[in-house]
């Protein structure tokens, strides 16, 4: 039996200082208008943000706190990261909501923030900000990408440690504690989770290949190096971008420089089932990272206004 797909329903962008939420369920194409616009009440710079499906609240991380606000910007609760950090080391806390909107997962790069404690992964009560559970991570991260596995309500976290690599974790809540799994790699960067949630995509930290992994165990389904795309691996590399255009089609991004040192990039389609490289893919993107595949045959780029543009595969 085919597994149901679970495309994103709401995404957020920071535009002109406002947190904007966009409802993707309507299938509108072109430049998207926000379904909700919030001017954050916090004076701290916003690092990451999340909005539940009902658009009633906004959650954001700053360098020193998690803040929950109503849609009109009024603060509901705040969870400060103590002690306050004045370090300028590029540390970026991140957040993601559980599928039911009741739990807010927060990655805290506390080592890089100079807090004299390990990096933290914390599950907060989204209604009150109270800590449900938390765990130490054996990482020294600048930031962390979190992806929600909606079927199981597990979370994938990729902690980027700069030149030292990237560490991928999986977690769930069990009896008031974090059930933590660390995958046995320090050289793979998490890119995307498949729409049917049976696979995830990674790119090697040194950008030599792209791999698909079975979820949840991480077993490699297939890997493609640069030469599989017809390029010289000494001159071309795989970008940390792309993702699942659909359950059957992956978008992989390659980049390099011409002889006169002009940077270039190209997107390619890859058949998920066979691993066969298909034709080039025109994403209408301005740079290799200006593409967010949504898993339903559509993807987002960014308009000069800062709002997302939705494209539909033809």
ABEGO torsion letter per residue (X at the ends): XBBBBBBBABBBBBBGGBBBBBBAAAGBBEBBBBABBBBBABABBBABBBBBAAGABBBBBBAABBBBBBAAGBBABBBBBOBBBABBAGBBBBBBBBAAGABBBBBBBAAAAGAGBBBBBBBBBAAAGBBABBBBBBBBBABBBBBBBAAAGBBBBBBBAEAAEBBBBBBBBBGGBBBBBBBABAABBBABBBAAGABBBBBBAAGABBBBBBOAAGBBABBBBAAAAGBBAAABBBBBBEEBABAABBBBBBBBBBAAGBBBBBBBBBBAAAGBBBBBBBAGBABAABBBBAGAGBBBBBBAAGBBBBBBBX
